[in-house]
Amino acid sequence: MIDIEMIGNFAKDKIIVDGVEEINSGGGVYFGSVAATRLGARVAVVTRLKQEDFSRLDELRMEGVEVFATPADGTSGIANYYKSSNMETRICKPIGFGGKYTLAEIPDLKPRVIMLSPLFAGEFDLSLLQALSKRAPVAMDIQGFIRVPVGDDLIFQPWAELVTGLKSITTLKVDKAEAEYLTGLSDLRDAARKLHSLGPAEIILTQSSGVTVYAGGKFYQAPFNPRSLAGRTGRGDTCFSTYIARRLVGDAESACAWAGVVTSLKQEKPGPWKGTIGDIETVLSK
């Protein structure tokens, strides 16, 4: 009965714009599950966070997301620093960690796809990744293996098991900086081809201007054209989950187009995208 089983630590993030701080829910499972559910997918979230923060999961349940939460010693979080004059650029600092997953705490829901949506390294290891890939095709955000908390910073570090790990991945999401770091290639199409050669059937690559998809030996692109960047946080998570949700019902080209539109609209307003399928169909029909 589940289309997407989304696994990753729920976040309690700080958003600081020009020194003014807000505390908001966040993380890939937050932004991603709401968007995918709004697009008609049946979504379950498996997550870890402090018991005292469990009430933050009620928003997901109200959206129709099935939630499986494990109490943890902490709740993951990132402090995102922006200047209002340039909401595109941010400084990210880790402020909490919900802990690492074991196979025993992840229910086998027989989903059509498993999405791994971690905030940063430490949530999953290679053996868990390989075990999950035996249950269903795995779609993964690479940041959960190469974005590493070191002191007060999040920095890129090599994933020693990259070549082995990517063999278990069906769909890989990277952003521009991650693609260049992993491949050493500045041309994004070349980087996508190289990552594809390591195992993933499809590559979703995001940057500030839009999303590029490499699938079936072809490239597809869709622009991001938000009227503002007030909802910049969660952009990549929304794009990834939209692509996966639409890929379950259509081809890669169509899923890419939907991802571009939904992500554009999401960036205009803080929080997860809560529009309708009709909203997107109207935009795409113009």
C-alpha positions in Angstrom: 0.0 0.0 0.0 3.1 2.3 0.1 4.6 4.0 -2.9 7.6 5.7 -1.2 9.2 4.7 2.1 11.3 7.7 3.0 14.0 7.3 5.6 16.0 10.0 7.3 16.3 12.1 10.4 13.7 14.7 11.0 15.3 18.1 11.7 14.7 21.1 14.0 16.5 23.7 12.0 17.5 27.3 12.8 16.9 29.8 9.9 18.8 33.0 10.5 18.2 35.8 8.1 20.1 39.1 8.7 20.6 37.9 12.3 16.9 37.2 13.0 16.4 33.6 14.0 13.5 31.2 13.6 13.3 27.5 14.6 11.5 25.4 12.0 10.9 21.8 11.1 13.1 20.5 8.4 15.0 17.7 6.7 14.4 15.7 3.6 11.7 13.6 5.2 9.8 16.7 6.1 9.9 18.7 2.9 9.9 15.6 0.7 7.1 13.6 2.2 4.6 16.5 2.2 5.4 17.3 -1.5 5.2 13.7 -2.6 1.9 13.1 -0.7 0.4 16.3 -2.3 1.3 14.8 -5.7 -0.7 11.7 -5.0 2.0 9.3 -3.7 1.3 7.1 -0.7 4.2 7.9 1.6 5.6 6.5 4.8 8.4 8.2 6.8 10.8 6.3 9.0 12.7 8.8 11.2 14.6 9.4 14.4 14.3 12.4 16.8 14.0 13.3 20.5 10.8 12.2 22.1 10.1 15.8 23.2 10.0 16.8 19.5 7.6 14.1 18.4 4.8 16.6 18.2 6.5 18.1 15.1 5.5 14.9 13.3 1.8 15.7 13.6 2.0 18.0 10.5 3.1 15.0 8.4 0.2 12.9 9.7 -2.2 15.6 9.0 -1.0 15.5 5.4 -1.7 11.8 5.2 1.9 10.6 5.7 2.3 7.4 7.7 5.0 7.9 10.3 7.3 5.4 12.1 9.4 7.3 14.6 12.2 6.0 16.9 13.1 8.0 20.0 16.7 9.3 19.9 19.1 11.0 22.2 19.0 14.1 20.0 17.1 15.7 17.1 19.1 16.5 14.0 19.3 20.1 12.9 21.2 22.6 10.9 21.6 26.3 11.4 21.2 28.0 8.0 22.6 31.6 7.8 21.3 33.9 5.0 21.5 37.5 4.0 18.2 38.8 2.7 20.1 40.4 -0.1 21.2 37.0 -1.3 19.0 34.1 -0.2 20.7 31.9 -2.7 23.9 31.7 -0.6 23.9 30.2 2.9 26.3 29.0 5.6 25.2 25.7 7.2 26.3 24.5 10.6 25.2 21.3 12.4 23.4 21.8 15.7 22.1 18.3 16.5 22.1 14.6 15.4 19.2 12.1 15.6 21.5 9.1 15.3 22.2 6.1 13.1 19.7 3.7 11.7 19.7 -0.1 12.1 17.8 -2.5 9.8 15.7 -3.7 12.7 14.1 -0.3 13.2 13.1 0.1 9.5 9.8 -1.6 8.8 9.6 -3.6 5.6 6.6 -2.0 4.0 7.0 -3.4 0.5 7.2 0.0 -1.0 7.7 0.7 -4.7 10.8 2.7 -3.9 12.9 3.5 -0.8 14.2 7.1 -0.5 17.1 7.8 1.7 16.9 11.5 2.7 19.6 12.1 5.3 20.8 15.5 6.5 24.5 14.6 6.7 26.8 11.6 7.1 26.3 9.2 9.9 22.7 8.1 9.5 23.4 5.1 7.2 26.3 2.7 6.5 27.1 0.6 3.5 25.7 -2.7 5.0 22.3 -1.0 5.6 22.3 0.5 2.2 22.9 -2.9 0.6 20.2 -4.6 2.8 17.6 -2.0 1.8 18.4 -2.4 -1.8 17.3 -6.0 -1.6 13.8 -4.8 -0.4 13.1 -2.2 -3.2 14.9 0.1 -5.6 16.7 2.8 -3.6 16.8 6.5 -4.4 19.4 8.3 -2.4 20.6 11.9 -1.7 24.4 11.7 -1.8 24.8 14.4 0.9 24.1 11.7 3.5 27.5 10.1 2.7 29.8 13.0 1.8 28.5 16.0 3.8 30.3 15.5 7.2 29.9 17.4 10.5 33.4 18.4 11.6 33.3 20.7 14.7 30.9 23.6 13.9 31.1 23.0 10.2 29.7 20.7 7.5 32.3 19.9 4.9 32.7 17.5 2.1 34.8 14.4 2.8 35.3 11.4 0.5 33.0 8.4 0.8 35.5 5.6 0.9 32.9 3.0 -0.2 31.6 5.1 -3.1 32.2 2.6 -5.9 30.7 -0.3 -3.9 27.8 1.8 -2.5 26.6 3.3 -5.8 26.1 -0.2 -7.1 23.1 -0.5 -4.8 21.5 2.8 -5.9 18.9 3.0 -8.6 18.4 6.8 -8.5 21.0 9.2 -7.3 20.5 12.9 -6.3 23.4 15.3 -6.2 23.8 19.0 -6.4 26.3 20.9 -8.5 28.9 21.2 -5.8 28.6 17.5 -4.9 28.8 16.4 -8.5 32.0 18.4 -9.1 33.5 17.2 -5.8 32.8 13.5 -6.5 33.9 13.4 -10.1 36.4 16.3 -10.5 34.4 17.4 -13.5 33.0 20.9 -13.9 30.8 20.0 -16.9 27.6 18.7 -15.2 26.6 16.4 -18.1 30.1 14.7 -17.9 29.7 14.4 -14.2 26.3 12.8 -14.5 27.6 10.3 -17.1 30.5 9.4 -14.8 28.2 8.9 -11.8 25.8 6.8 -13.9 28.7 4.6 -14.9 29.2 3.6 -11.3 25.8 2.0 -11.0 22.7 4.4 -10.7 20.3 4.1 -13.5 19.2 7.8 -13.2 20.9 10.9 -11.9 19.1 14.0 -10.6 21.4 17.0 -10.5 20.3 20.3 -9.0 21.7 23.8 -9.1 20.3 27.2 -8.5 19.1 27.6 -12.1 17.2 24.3 -12.3 17.3 20.5 -12.4 19.0 18.2 -14.9 18.1 14.5 -15.2 20.1 11.9 -16.9 18.0 8.8 -17.7 18.0 6.2 -20.4 21.1 7.8 -22.1 19.3 11.2 -22.5 19.3 14.5 -20.6 16.3 16.5 -19.6 16.3 19.9 -18.0 13.7 22.1 -16.2 14.4 25.6 -14.9 13.7 27.0 -11.5 12.0 30.4 -11.8 10.7 31.4 -8.4 9.4 34.9 -7.9 11.3 35.0 -4.6 13.6 32.8 -2.5 11.8 33.2 0.8 11.4 29.4 0.9 14.9 28.5 -0.3 15.5 26.0 2.5 14.3 22.5 1.4 14.7 23.2 -2.4 16.7 20.1 -3.2 14.5 17.8 -1.0 11.4 19.1 -2.7 12.9 18.6 -6.2 14.1 15.1 -5.4 10.8 13.9 -3.9 8.8 15.4 -6.7 10.8 13.7 -9.3 10.5 10.3 -7.5 6.7 10.7 -7.0 6.1 11.6 -10.6 8.5 9.0 -12.0 6.3 6.4 -10.5 3.5 7.5 -12.8 5.3 8.8 -15.8 8.6 9.0 -17.8 11.8 10.8 -16.8 11.1 13.8 -19.0 7.7 14.5 -17.5 9.0 13.9 -13.9 11.8 16.4 -14.6 9.3 19.0 -15.8 7.1 18.6 -12.7 10.1 18.8 -10.4 11.1 22.1 -12.0 7.6 23.7 -11.4 7.0 22.3 -7.9 10.5 23.4 -6.8 10.0 26.9 -8.2 6.7 27.3 -6.3 8.2 25.8 -3.1 11.0 28.4 -3.1 8.5 31.3 -2.9 7.2 30.3 0.6 8.9 28.8 3.7 7.9 25.3 4.7 7.0 22.3 2.5 5.1 22.8 -0.8 1.4 22.4 -0.1 -0.1 23.0 -3.5 -2.1 20.7 -5.7 -1.7 18.6 -8.8 -4.1 21.0 -10.5 -1.7 23.9 -9.7 1.1 22.2 -11.5 -1.0 21.0 -14.4 -2.1 24.6 -15.0 1.5 25.9 -15.1 2.6 23.1 -17.4 -0.3 23.6 -19.8 0.7 27.3 -20.5 
